[in-house]
Structure formats: structure tokens, C-alpha cells
Amino acid sequence: MGTVIRHLSLDLETYSPEPIAKAGLYRYVEHPDFEILLCAYSIDGEQPRVIDVCKARQGYSDSLSAWLDVLQLIEDPDYIKHAYNAPFEVCCLSKIVGHPLDASQWRCTMLHGLYCGLPAGLDAVGKAMGLPQEKQKLNTGRVLIKYFCVPCNATIANGHRTRNLPQHDPAKWQLFMEYCAGDVVAEMEILRRLSAFPVPGFIQKQWETDQRINGRGVAVDMELVTSAVSIGLHTRQQLMQEAKELTGLSNPNSTAQLTAWLNEAEEDEEISNLRKDTVRELLERDLSSVAARRVLEIRQELSKTSTKKYDSICTSVCKDGRVRGLLQYYGAGRTGRWAGRLVQVHNLPRTYIEPLVLARNAIKTRQFDTVRLLWGSIPDTLSQLIRTAFIAPEGHILLDADFSAIETRVIAWLAGEEWKLEVFQTHGKIYEASAALMFGVPMELIKKGNPEYELRQRGKIAELGLGYGMGATKFRDTAESQYNVIFTIEEATELVNRWRSSNPRICALWQAIGDAARATVETGKPMSTHHINFIRQYDQQSGLNYLNIVLPSGRMLFYTHPTPATDQWGRPSIAFMGVDQTKKTWGRIETYGGKLVENIVQAIARDCLAEAIEQLEEMGYRITFHVHDEVVIEVPIEQANLVAVCEIMSMPPLWALNLPLGADGWVNEFYKKD
């Protein structure tokens, strides 16, 4: 007989002077004053027990014995360890045992919930699942965590101490122990209810790889970072002082004060707000007041950037000069994509300034005048250079590889849009080919130097924006906000119509996916179309019921408690429970064919990236982080083989052998955006 696998569920309460939300998990645990305070655990579903780890450190025999027993179980491969947000427990306990714990022995209940379409927080998922009150996360926890887990202000009343210990309030400490046990109860109940919808083994393996990548982190150029913070602060103070002198206001950064001043200075203009687009429009006009124009220019300068991302690096960088924990696995619940954390690498500004090496050196040596002379705006220069703060350590170089137009490739593959697939299988110039088809122009004419080349921009915007059923009004607004291209509503309507006429199979895909999903919701019967399967799942014990979209990879997308619905235009749609992406709250959400196609395409693109990451890691490539459809790898200089990496990324997965993937990239000493 084989070894019987047992289960250990646990939850830790800890102390560190570092603010974990800003500093990140790895710096939080790295601090020399980091301590584990409490450990609640349950073996094979038994009633949780709580170890006072503070007493264990003081030598109390019962606590010490129990704590040593748990640490032994942590290392025992016959025990599967369960925790909510398991990376926290893994990182904390790795420091205690003195070496990295094996992530393959751990299961993250938060990941399980995210996979099943539920929100991230333990309290939020408990409420979303309708857990009984006694099995939900206790509401008293926030107050207790603030009291015991973070430094306190020194006051006369507390004897000038900067930390609250168990002896300072034994009653609260007892309540804290109950709270810790309650978290284990909640975690186990969530796991029990989700057991009918298991996390696939390949998703678990991807999570393990993600833990390795997050723990590896990326090196940062702290000389550049500290100089940028200093220059940014100095520039902001200068601009604010100039604005004060021009306006006479005590706080020209106040929208209300500045709006009132501008309305006095510019009597011909009625200014109701100072949003970025409003400021830009005002500066495009012939303003009568020179002072008003300069104040608006200052406002625009200050809004271009702050040093927040540089500040985030300063706050989260570890002792060895690397930032860790930049990625959240399954952070985007609808598609399973990764989300950014700390420095938010998923929304870094692009780099346009050249030469980058000169600009970086000018910032590092704090040459204000050189920056202004060569690149104009100091805030804008700092904003563009934030990417370049991520570097390769000595003897290494960064190798960056990016999928080429992957969403466009995936949707063409799903829909069977043959002309697009032919483009990707041959020359790959999708924007030129799209513009040529839409406007009836030979593609050879759409090249730099020809008047027809301006059509390429229209082809690009259409390809990036219209694949999921976007209408003319939203397309016009998106073109302006994201690409700074102005269309009239008539021009936008014409472009939408031209694109749809050129892509009839993609338009048919929206309808087919919407119809199949709704039919499955209404009848409960499985449906299939365009490589995608739709099923209904219901678990009577937990009360959870789902519409599941089964992707070609075998991964499922979960839509909780789906019902047929009708949209605002009277068309059939689907409603389900989920996290509203704008409000960030759990509630009823409506979806439809085009939106479902967007979820599916982005989810398939994510699966392609995940498979590429697994392949690269297995072949010894050390990924430091990844962004959307791009991987950043740290390699010894003599081993930098971009061609090999791009070939790996261009290999279609076994579940989509005729999907025409492509990748390109660069090799450089620092991160950038080509």
C-alpha cells in the first residue's frame, strides 16, 4: 500500500515593522524584527488548535513542543499543507526553518477560490459563498492585527512603547488566538465547499512556478531610483512654487482653488474641471492670459507622473537589491491572467526618449539642465525611465521576448478568419493587411513615405479595438483616450463598418459564443462551438452553480450563479455573480457574446503564456517577471540566445497545433519597451 496523504491546514499571525501592503511579502519577512506570533492548525479537519509562538520562544514547554511538532509536519512530504493565500505562510515559515519550502507540498485555498470565479479576500469569499457566520472570518481581526501585528505610536499612556505585546492586554491576546483559529475554520469550510470543483494539476504546477519566479525577483538600479526620487521631489517643489507665485494661491494643487482662479483669469472660458483631457483641450486654444497658460502647463507637467513607482521600488527592494513579489497568480479572476503588485509592472509608461543610456546617466548624475535641454520635461523623462530601473546584475543581461499580436492571432484562429491566418503564416504585417482590405488599397502602397501609410494607423487601432464587438461611440472614445487619435462619430462608424465587413467570421463568432452560452444557461445542456465547450455544474452540498467555459487547454472559466438576462437594448444576455471591475465589489454582472469572446481570447492568450513560461523554466531560463504577453529573463551574458527563446514561445501548444504564434524581442542591460 502507498503512503496515506494527510492534510495540515494552518494560519499564521505575524509581526514586522514593514508595512506589508507597500513593502511586499518578501521585504516584510526579511526584516530582522519579523516574528511569528500565533499558529493555528488543524490535522485532517480536526478542531483547530492554536500555538502561542511567543510563549514557545520564551521556552514554555507545552508551546515549544507543539511548535516544534508543527515545524516537523511542515517539512513532512506526507502532509499536504493548506492555507489561505499560502505564499504568505510559505515565505514566513521558510525563514523560520532556514531554507525555501517546497511549494509543491502546498495548496492555496485563495487560488482555489479565484479559479472558481470568487473574490480574493478571505472575508469577501466567505460572504460571497454564504458561509454561516460562525465559519466566516471574524470581523474583530482588523483591530487585533493593528494592535499586535504592527508598530504602535509611543505615548505617555502606553509608557512610550512602540509595540504591543501579549502582556499589554491579555484579554485581547486571548481574542486574537480565537481569531486565528477562526481563520483556519473559514479556510477549511471554503475548501470543503469548493471540493466539487478541483484545481487542475497543471494550474497547481503553474502556481508553483509562479512562486519560484516571485521569489527570484528582479534586480533594480538603486542609484537611478534614488536620483529619480530626489529629482522628482525637487522639480515638483519648483513647479509648485512657480504656480504659487503666478496665482497667489496657498495651494495651487487644489482643483477648487485653481479652477476659480482660472475662471477669473480667463473670462472667455468656462472651466468646470481640470481633468487631463480638459487641460489638454484648454492648452490647444488661444488663451488670453499668459499666466493662465503657464499654470495649465504646470498642471499638465505635474500630472504626467509622480515618483510613486520609484517610491514603490524604494519601499519594496530587498537587501540584495532585488524586488520580489511583483506578480499575483490568477489576479484577474475572469480570465486567470496575472495581475501586477507593488510597482505594478503591468502599467509602466512606454519609453520613447533616445538615447536611453544618456538619459539614465543624466538622471543618475542629476544633470537638471541637460535633461531639460535634451528631453524637455523632467517629470515625463522620469516617467519613461521607470522601466529602465529594472536591470540585469553584473555578468548577466536581460532577454525580453514578447508574443506578436497574440490576441489578434487567437481570435482569428477561433473564428477561422482565413485571410488573417494567412497573414500570420506568411509576412505577419497584420495592420497593413487589415488597412489594405478595409480601404481597398494594395498592401504594397502602405509603407513609409507613401500617403497611404497613414491608413496603417487606422488598421492598427481597428485591430486592437474592434475584435470584441465595440460600437462606434466607444471606439471613438477609446481611439482618443488610448491612442490620441481623434475621430468624428461618422469616421468611427465608417471604420467600424469597414472592419466588420472585412472580418465576417469574427462577427459570427460573437453571436455563436453568446448563443451557445445562453443556451447552456437556459437548458443546462452542454454546447460546443469554435473549439469552445460550455457546461453547467451544480453542487448541491455547497449550493454553488456555474456556467463553465471549457478552454482548449482544458482550463475552465467560471461564471457563478448564471441566469438568462436582457441587456439595455433588449437583446438576450447572461447575468452572473462576480467582482465588478470598476466598483471592485461582489454583485450581479451582465455579459454577452462579444464580452465572452474577449474573456475567452484573453484566457487562451494567458494559457499560451503560461505554457511558454513552463517550457522556458524547464529549460533553465530564469524568468524575473512577465507582463501581459512578454517574459523578461535574466541570463549570463554568454548564454543570451534570443532566437532560441523566441522559437520556444512560437511553438503552438499541443491543444492548438495550428495556432500561428510568433514572438520577437531584444537583449539589453536594462528593461525597456521597443
N, C-alpha and C positions, 0 to 999 in steps of 0.2 A: 504493500500500500504506500501511496505517496504521502508526503508531509501535509498535514492539515493546516491550511492557511487560516490564521486568526486575524482579528481586526482590533486595532487600537485607535480610538477617537480621542482627540485631545485639543485643548485650547490653552494658550499662554497669556498671562498678563505681565507686562514688562515696564521697565523704566529706562529712559535715556534723556539726556538734556537736549538731544537733537529733535527738532520738530519733524516727525516722520512724513507729513504731507508735503513739506517743502524740501527736506533733505533727502528723502527717499529711504527705502528699507536698508540698503547696504551701509550708508553712512550712519544711519540711526544705530545699527547693531555694532558698527565699528568703534563707536565712542567708548573710551576706557571706563566710563561710569555706567555703561549699559548693564542692566541686570534683569534676570527673570524673577518675577515676584511670586507668581502663582502658576501652578499647572493643574488643570482639571483633566481627568482622563477617564475613559471607560473601556473595558476589555470585553469584546464580543457583546456589546449592547447592554452591559450591566449598568446599574445606577452609578452615575459619575462620582468619583472621589476627587478631593482637592488636596494638593500638597502645598503647604506653606513653604515655598522655597527660601524665603528669608530665614525661617527657623532652621532649615536644612543647612544653610551657610553658617549659621551660628552654632551648629553641632548638635541640635536636638535630635536624639537618636531615631525617634519614630519618623520624623520628617525626612531626615537624611537617608534612612534606609529605604523609604518609599521613593524618594527622588532618584536614588541610585538604581533602584529596580526599574523605574520608568526609562532612565537613560540606557539601561541594558536592552529594554524592549525596542527602543528607538533604533538600535543597531541590529536587531534581530531580523533577518530576512524572512522568517516565517510569519512575521506580523506585517500586514498591510496597514499603513498609518493613514488616518483620515483627519482632515482639518478644513475649516472654512477659511479660504484664502491661504492655502497650505504653504505658498512661498514664504510667508512670514514665519511660520513655525520652523520650516526647514532652515532658513537663514539664522534664526535665533539659536536653534539647537546645534547647528553646525559650529557656531562659535564656542558653545559650551563643551562639545565633545572634541573640538580641536581639529576637525577636518570636515570637508564638504560631505553632507549626507547624500545618499543615493536617491535621486528623485524618482527613480522607477519603483521604489517601495512606498511612494506616497500617492494619495488620491485627493484631489482638491474638490470639495463639495461646491465651492463657488463656481468653478469651471463647469461642474455638472449642471448647476442651475442656469448658467449662461448658455450652455449648449442647448438646454431645453427652453430657451427663449425667456428666461426670468431675469429680473434685475440683479444687480451685483451685491448690494449690501445685505448682511445677514438679517437685519431688521426688515429691510424692504422685501426680501424674498419671502420671509415668514408671513408678512401681511398679504403679499400677492398670492400665496398658496393657501391662505385662510387657516394658518395653524392655530390651534387652540391657544388662548392667552398664556397658559402655564408652559407652553412649549415654544413661545416666541422669545426673542431676545429681550431681556429686561430693560425697561426704559430708564432705570436708575444708573445704568452703566456709564453714561456720558459724564455725569457728575463725579462718580467714583474714579473714573480714569483721569479726569482733570485733577483730582485731589492726590492720587497716589502715583500716577504714571508720568507726570511732567513736573518740572521745577515750579515752585511757588514763589511769590513775591515776599521778600523779607519785611516784616512789620514788627512793631512793638508788641502787638497782641500775640504773635506766634513766636516771640523770642528771637526774631531776626533769622529764622531758619529759611533755607531756600529749597527745602524738600520735605514733604510729609511722609513719615514712616508709620508702620503699623501701630506703634505705641502711642502715637499722637492722637489717634482716635480708634480705639479697639472695636467700637460698635460699627463704624464704617468699614473697618477691615473685615469684620465678620460678614457684613453685607456684600463686600467685594468678593469674598470667597464664594458666596451663594450665586453671585452674578456670573462668575467664571464657570461654575458648574452648569448654570443655565445655558450658557453658550454651547456647551457640549450637547445638552439635551436638544437644543434647537437644531444644531448641525446634524445630529443623528436622525431626528424626525424628518428633516428635509431630505436626507439621503434615503431614508426608508420610502418616502413618498415618490422619489424620483427613480427608484429601483426598477420600475417597469420600463424606463426609457434610458438604458445604459449608454455611457460614453463609449464610442467605438475605440478599439485598441489603438488604431493609428492616430486618433485625436489625442489620446493619452501620451503616445510617443512624441507627438509634435510638442505637447506641453513640456515634456521632459527636455527636449532640445531647446525650447524657449527658455527654460530655467538656466540651462548652460550658457546660452547667449547673453541673457540678462546679467548673469553672474560674472561673465567675462568683461562686459562693458567696453568702453571706447576711451582712448587717451585724449586728453584735451590740452590745448596750448594755454596754460595759465598766464603766461606773460601777455599774450594777446588779450585774454579775458579781463585781467585786472586793469590793463591800459584802457580797454574799451569802456569799462565801468567808470573809470576816472574821467576820461574824455567826455563821455555821455553826460555825467553829472555837471562837469564844468560848462559844457555847451548849453545845457538846459538852464543853468543859472544865468548865463549870459543873455540868452534869448528872453527869459522871464524878466530880467532887469530892463532890457530894451523895451519890452511890452509895457512894463510899469511906467517907464519914462514917457512913452508915446501916449498912453491912455490916462495916466494919473490914477489908475485903479489900484486898490490894495491887492487884489487877486485877479489878474487878467486871465488866469486859467479857469475862472468861474464862468460857466456858459451864460448864466443870467446877467452877470455884470457886463461881460463883453458884448453880449447881444444888445443890451441897452445902449452901450457906448457907440457901437457901430451904427445903430439906427439914428443916433444923433449926428454922427459924422457923415453918414450917407443918407441924406433926407430923401433922395430919389429911390432908394431901395428899401423894401420892407423885408427885414431879416427876422425870420421866426425861429430858426435853429442854426446850429453850427456843426452839423454832420459833415463828414469828409466830402461827400458829393456836393453839398451846398457850398462849402468853402471853395471847392474847385470851380464850381459854376460862377461864383462871385468874382474870382480872380480872372476868369475869362472875359469879364465885362469891363467896360471903360469907366472905372470908378473915379469919382471927382476928388476924393481925398487921398493924398499920398500916404498919410499916416494910416488910414484905414486899410489900404492895400498892404502896407508893410506889416501891420498887425495880423492880417489874414495870412500873409506869407509865413509869419512866425507860428501862427496856429497850425498851419499845414506842416511846417517843419517839425514841430513838437509831436504831431500826430503820426508822423511817418514811422517812428519807432520809439521805444524806450530801451533801457538796458535790461529789461526784465529777463530775457533769455540768458544774457551774460550773468545776471544776478543768480539765476537758477543754477547755472553751472557752478558758481562760487559756493552756493549753499549745498550742492549735492555731490561735489567732487570728493572722492575718497583719498586717503593718504598717499596712495601710489599714483595720483594724478589721473585717475580714470573715473568716469561717470558710469554708474551701473543702474539697472532697473529702468531703462528708457522705454520699455515696451510692455504692454498689457495684453497677454494672450486672450483671444476671444473678447477683446474690449468692445467691438462693435457687434452687439447681440443679433442684429437682423441678418448679418452675413457671415459672422465669425472672423472678420478681419481683426488684425491687431490694432490697438489704439496707442497713442503716444502718452508718455508720462514725464513728469519733471520738466525737461527742456522742450518737450513737445516737438520732436523731430519731424512729425507728420505735417507741420505747417510752417516750416522755416522759409524765410524770404528767399527768392531766387538771387543768383549772382549774375550781374550784368557788367559791373565795372571791370576794366582791364588797365594795366596788368594786375592781377590779384596779388602776386608776390610783393610788388611795390606798395600796394595799398595796405597789405598786412604789416609790412615793415614800417610804414609811415605811422600807423596806429600804435604799434608796439614801441616806437621811439617818440610818440606823442608830438608829431610834427603837424600842429594845427593848420598852419599856413599852407603847407604842402597839400594836405587833404582838401582844403577849400579851393586851392588853385587848380588842382587836377580833377577833382570829382565833385566840387560844388558843395553839396550838403554833407555835413558831418554826421547827422543822425541817419541819413539814408545810407551813407558809406558803412557805418557801424551795423546797420540792419543787414546789408548784403553780406558782410563779413562774418556773421554769426555762424554760418555753415563751416567756415574755414577754421573755427575753433576746435573742430574735431580733427585729430591728426593721427598719423602713424608714429609709433615710438621709434627710437633710434634703431637703425638696422632694418626697419620694416617700411612698407609702403601700403597705401590704401588702394584696393582694387574694387571698382564700382561697376556693377552690371545691372542693367535695367531692361525689363521686358519692353518691347516696342509695341505701342498701341494695343495693349493686351485686351482691353475691354472691347475695342472695335473688332479685333480678331475673334474673340469668344462669341460675340453676338452674331457675327457673320457665319460662324461655324454652327451655332444653334439654329439659326434661321435657314441655313442653306443658301445664303445670298452669294451666288456663284461668282459674279464679277468681282466681288470683294475678295473672296477666297483666292481667285486667280491673281489678284494684285499681290496678296501676301505670299503666294507661292512663287512669284516672279520678282518684279522690281521693288515692291513694297512701298511705293510712293502713293499712299492712300489719300492724302489731302489733295494732291494734284489730280489723281484719278477721279476722286469724288467731284471736284470742281469741274473737270472736263465733261463728266457725264451730266451733271446738273445744268451746265450752261451751254452744252453742245459745242465745246471748243476742243480742238485737237490737243492732247495732253503735252505734245512736244512744245507747244507755244507757251505753256505755263512754266516759265523759268525766269530766273533773274535777268533783268534787262529788257524784258518784253512787257508791254502794257497788260497783257493777260495774267501776269504774275500776281496781280492783286486779287485775282479770283482764288488763289491758293488759301489766303486768309479766310475767305468765306467758306471754302471747303473744309478747312480745319475746324472752324467754330461750329459748323453744322455737324461734322462727325463727332466732335466732343460733346455736343449738347442735345442732339435730336434722337439719339438711339432709344430713348425710353418714353417717347410719346409726348414730349414737351410741346405746348402750344405756342402760338406766335407771340403773345404778350410776355409770357415768362421768358421765352427765348430772347426777345429784345432786351429785357431787363438783365438777363444773365450775360449776354454779349457785352453790355456796358460795364457791369459790375466786375466781371471776371477777366474780360479781355480788352476792356477800354475801347470797344468798337461801338459806334453809335449807328443804330438802325431806326428808321421810321417804322411804324407798325405795318405799313404797306410793304416795305422792304423785308421785314421779318416774316410776314405772311407768305410773300413770294418765295423766300428761301426755304421755309418750312415745307411748302407745297412741292418745290423742286426736289428737295431731299427725299420726301416721302415717295414721290413718283419714281425716283431712282432706286429706292430700296423697298419694293413691294413685299418681299418675303419677310423683312424685319417688321414691317407694319402688320403683316398677317400673324407674326409671332406674338405680338402684344395681345391680339384677340384670342389666339389659340390658348395661350397660357392663362389668360383671365377666365376663359370659358371652362377650361379643364379644372382650374382651382375651384371655381364656384360650383361646378357640377359635383366635385368630391365633397364639398362642404354640405351641399343640399341633400345628396343621396347617400353619402358615406361610402360610395363605391370607388375603388381605385381608378385613376385615369392616367393616361400617358400621352405625351406629345413632345416632339422635338428634343429627344434624349432625356426628358424630364418626367419623373413619375410623381403622382400625387396620391397620398393615402390619408385616411383618418385613423387616429389612435385614441383610445379611451381607456383609462384605468379606473375601474370602479372604486378601488380602495382609496386612492388619493383624490378622486374627483377631477383629475386633470384630463382634458381632452384637447387634441391638437389636429390642425391641418399640417401635414408634413410634406415638404417638397424634398424629394429624394434626388440629390445631385448625381451626375455621372460618376463622381468619386466614391459614392456610397454614403457620403455625409448627408445629414438631414438638416433642413431649416425648419424651425418650429414656430407655428402661429397659434397662440394659446386661445382656447375657447372661441373658435371662429363661428361666425353667423353670416348668412346672406344679408346684404345691405343694398341701399340705393344711394348713389352719390348726389352731389348738389345739382347735377344736370339731369337727374332722373335715370341715369344709366346703372345697370347692375354692378355691384361691387361686393367686397367682403369686409367685414369688421372683425377685429380680434383684440385681445388684451396685450398690451406691450408698453415699452417705455417710449413716451413721446420725445422725439429727438430735439424738439425746441424747448419744451417745458421741463424735460428730464423727470417726468412723473409717470407713474403707472396708471394706465387708463385705456379707454376704448380708442382704437385707431382704425382708420379706413384704408383699404388698399385696393388696387385694380390691376389690370393686365400689364400696363406699361411699368408700373412700380414694381410688380412682381418680377418682371423681366430684369429690371435694374438690380434687384436683390440677387437674382439667380446669376446674372453675368458677373457681378462683383464677387459673389461667393465662389464661382468657378475660377475666376482670376486669382482669388485668395488660395484656392486649393492648388493651383499651378505653382504659386509662390512657395507654399508650404512643402510641396514635393521637391522643388528645386533646393530649398533650404536643407531638407533631409539629405538629398544627394550630395550637396556641397560639403556638409558637415561630415558625412561618412567618408568622403574623400580627403578629409584633413584640412579643408578650408575653414579658417576661424572667422566666422561672421561676427562683427562687432555690433551692428544693428541693421535694421532694414526699414524702408519707408515705402508704403504703398506697394509698388511692383519692382522695387530696387533693393539690392543687397550691397552692403558695404563690408568688405573683407580685409582683414589685416594679415599681410603675408611678408615673409622675409623678402628683401629686395630681389635676391637672385631667383626667387620662385614665383615672381609675378607673371602669370600666364593668363592674360585677359581672354585670349582666343579660347582656351580650354574651358574657362568659366562660362563664357557666352554659349559655347557648344552644349554644356550641361543644361543651361537654362532654356536652350532652344529645343531640347528633346521633349516631345509631347509625352504626357503621362500615358500609362497603359490603358486608362479608361477613356482616352480621347486621342487615339493614334493618328487621326487625320486632322487634328487641330494644328494649324500652321503657326507655331510660336516662333518668335525671333527675339534676340537680345543684342544689346550694344553696351558700351561702357567706356571707362577711362582708367588710367593708373596715375596716381598723384600722391604727393606727400600730405595733402590735407583734403578735406571733403569740400566739394563744390557742386554746382549744378551746370552741366553743359547746356 
